[in-house]
Amino acid sequence: MSERILLRQKCRILTPAEYQVFRSCLNPTYQTMADVLLHTGLRIVEFWAFVEHPEWYHASVRVIDLPEEGSTKKDRAEYVQRTIRLTLDGCKSVETLNALHPRKVTRVAMRDAFRRASIKAKLGTKGIVPKFPRKTLVSWLMEARKELSIDSLDIGASMGHDLETLRIHYLGVGFAPSDHDDIVAFLKGWKTT
């Protein structure tokens, strides 16, 4: 029997256990970058805009206020500005990033680093692209929303998606019960600001 690989739009969705193994195979700079991408759900272009504007982060309310100039410029993007919610661990990863202030790398360099780590972690490379942490976070939020009393509207607003996009692409991924419990633990405190 082959191991299950979760894909959405040709993008890998990791379980929390898989993410930890993947993360351990990255160098410290890429660990921080991957953590921030996973905790924030920032698109790559938004991530680099945020690196240049750490003042968008507000620790006292555990959010990033992403203004229009930092937001993705996709035609179909639902929100041109948004507030991104964070867990306490998400805040720690953002603060580590802000202290590190990494130099910008290309999407190809990030993809290659992620794929090398994924091979080292014995996860393969299928669907391992720079946006996989974002897709993983949205999938986890949709999975844990009932236990954590998170409204789908809050998820959509934080991620910049409408409810139809959430329903079509992220509802019913079908995580194993143990993965579900790990997801709930990872996201604890996401809603509370």
C-alpha positions as CSV (number, residue, x, y, z in Angstrom):
1,M,0.0,0.0,0.0
2,S,1.4,3.4,-1.0
3,E,1.6,6.3,1.4
4,R,-1.1,8.9,1.0
5,I,0.0,12.3,-0.5
6,L,-2.5,15.1,0.1
7,L,-2.6,17.5,-2.9
8,R,-4.8,20.6,-3.6
9,Q,-4.3,22.4,-6.9
10,K,-1.0,20.4,-7.5
11,C,0.3,21.7,-4.1
12,R,1.2,19.4,-1.2
13,I,-0.7,19.6,2.1
14,L,1.5,18.3,4.9
15,T,0.3,16.9,8.2
16,P,1.9,18.5,11.4
17,A,4.1,15.4,11.8
18,E,5.3,15.6,8.2
19,Y,5.9,19.4,8.6
20,Q,8.1,18.8,11.6
21,V,10.2,16.2,9.8
22,F,10.4,18.5,6.7
23,R,11.3,21.5,8.9
24,S,14.2,19.6,10.6
25,C,15.8,19.1,7.2
26,L,16.0,22.9,6.4
27,N,18.8,25.3,7.4
28,P,17.8,27.7,10.2
29,T,17.0,30.6,7.8
30,Y,14.7,28.5,5.7
31,Q,13.2,27.0,8.8
32,T,12.2,30.5,9.9
33,M,10.9,31.3,6.4
34,A,8.8,28.1,6.2
35,D,7.5,28.7,9.8
36,V,6.3,32.2,8.9
37,L,4.8,31.1,5.7
38,L,2.9,28.3,7.6
39,H,1.8,30.4,10.5
40,T,0.7,33.5,8.4
41,G,-0.5,32.0,5.1
42,L,1.2,34.9,3.3
43,R,1.6,34.5,-0.4
44,I,5.3,34.6,-1.5
45,V,5.1,38.2,-2.8
46,E,3.4,39.2,0.4
47,F,6.0,37.5,2.5
48,W,8.8,39.5,0.9
49,A,6.8,42.7,1.3
50,F,6.4,41.9,5.0
51,V,10.1,41.2,5.4
52,E,10.6,44.8,4.2
53,H,7.9,46.2,6.5
54,P,8.0,44.5,9.9
55,E,6.0,47.4,11.3
56,W,2.9,45.7,9.8
57,Y,3.1,43.2,12.7
58,H,1.3,44.1,15.9
59,A,2.3,41.8,18.8
60,S,-0.2,43.2,21.3
61,V,-3.1,41.9,19.2
62,R,-1.2,39.0,17.4
63,V,-1.9,40.2,13.9
64,I,-0.3,41.4,10.7
65,D,-2.1,44.3,9.0
66,L,-1.3,43.7,5.4
67,P,-2.0,46.9,3.5
68,E,-2.8,47.1,-0.2
69,E,0.8,47.8,-1.2
70,G,1.9,44.6,0.5
71,S,-0.9,42.5,-0.8
72,T,-0.8,40.2,-3.9
73,K,-1.7,41.9,-7.1
74,K,-3.7,38.9,-8.5
75,D,-6.7,40.0,-10.5
76,R,-8.9,37.4,-8.7
77,A,-7.6,38.2,-5.2
78,E,-10.7,38.7,-3.0
79,Y,-9.0,41.1,-0.6
80,V,-6.5,43.8,-1.5
81,Q,-5.8,44.4,2.2
82,R,-6.4,42.1,5.2
83,T,-5.6,41.4,8.8
84,I,-3.8,38.1,9.3
85,R,-4.3,36.4,12.7
86,L,-1.5,34.6,14.5
87,T,-1.1,32.0,17.3
88,L,1.5,32.6,20.0
89,D,3.9,30.3,18.1
90,G,3.1,32.3,14.9
91,C,4.1,35.5,16.8
92,K,7.4,33.9,17.8
93,S,8.1,32.9,14.2
94,V,7.4,36.4,13.0
95,E,9.6,37.9,15.7
96,T,12.4,35.5,14.7
97,L,12.0,36.5,11.1
98,N,12.0,40.2,11.9
99,A,15.2,39.8,13.9
100,L,16.8,37.7,11.1
101,H,15.7,39.9,8.2
102,P,16.7,37.4,5.5
103,R,17.9,38.4,2.1
104,K,15.4,37.9,-0.6
105,V,15.7,34.7,-2.6
106,T,13.9,33.8,-5.8
107,R,10.9,31.6,-5.9
108,V,13.0,29.0,-7.7
109,A,15.7,29.0,-5.0
110,M,13.0,28.6,-2.3
111,R,11.4,25.8,-4.2
112,D,14.7,24.0,-4.6
113,A,15.5,24.4,-0.9
114,F,12.1,23.0,0.0
115,R,12.4,20.1,-2.4
116,R,15.9,19.2,-1.1
117,A,14.5,19.2,2.5
118,S,11.5,17.2,1.4
119,I,13.7,14.5,-0.2
120,K,15.9,14.4,2.9
121,A,12.7,14.0,5.0
122,K,11.6,11.1,2.7
123,L,8.5,13.0,1.7
124,G,9.2,13.1,-2.1
125,T,8.9,16.3,-4.1
126,K,5.4,16.0,-5.5
127,G,3.6,19.2,-4.8
128,I,6.5,20.7,-2.8
129,V,6.4,24.3,-4.0
130,P,6.8,27.6,-2.1
131,K,3.1,28.1,-1.6
132,F,2.6,24.7,0.1
133,P,2.8,26.2,3.6
134,R,-0.1,28.6,2.8
135,K,-2.2,25.7,1.3
136,T,-1.4,23.6,4.4
137,L,-2.5,26.4,6.8
138,V,-5.8,27.0,5.1
139,S,-6.5,23.2,5.0
140,W,-5.6,23.0,8.7
141,L,-7.8,25.9,9.6
142,M,-10.8,24.4,7.8
143,E,-10.1,21.1,9.5
144,A,-10.0,22.6,13.0
145,R,-12.6,25.3,12.7
146,K,-15.4,23.6,14.7
147,E,-13.2,22.6,17.7
148,L,-11.7,26.0,17.9
149,S,-14.9,27.9,17.2
150,I,-13.4,29.6,14.2
151,D,-15.8,31.1,11.7
152,S,-15.1,30.3,8.0
153,L,-15.5,34.0,7.4
154,D,-12.6,34.7,9.7
155,I,-10.5,32.2,7.8
156,G,-11.4,33.7,4.5
157,A,-10.7,37.2,5.7
158,S,-7.3,36.2,7.1
159,M,-6.3,34.3,4.0
160,G,-7.8,36.6,1.5
161,H,-10.3,34.0,0.1
162,D,-14.1,34.0,-0.4
163,L,-16.2,31.3,1.2
164,E,-16.6,29.6,-2.2
165,T,-12.9,29.2,-2.6
166,L,-12.6,27.7,0.9
167,R,-15.5,25.3,0.2
168,I,-14.2,24.1,-3.2
169,H,-10.5,23.8,-2.4
170,Y,-10.1,23.2,1.3
171,L,-13.2,21.5,2.8
172,G,-13.0,17.8,3.6
173,V,-9.3,17.1,3.1
174,G,-9.8,14.0,5.2
175,F,-7.0,14.1,7.8
176,A,-6.4,11.1,10.0
177,P,-7.8,11.5,13.6
178,S,-4.3,11.8,15.1
179,D,-3.4,14.4,12.5
180,H,-6.6,16.2,13.3
181,D,-5.7,16.4,17.0
182,D,-2.2,17.7,16.1
183,I,-3.8,20.4,13.8
184,V,-6.1,21.5,16.6
185,A,-3.1,21.8,19.0
186,F,-1.0,23.7,16.4
187,L,-3.8,26.2,15.8
188,K,-4.9,26.7,19.5
189,G,-5.2,30.5,20.1
190,W,-5.5,31.4,16.4
191,K,-8.9,33.1,16.9
192,T,-8.2,34.8,20.2
193,T,-6.8,38.3,19.8
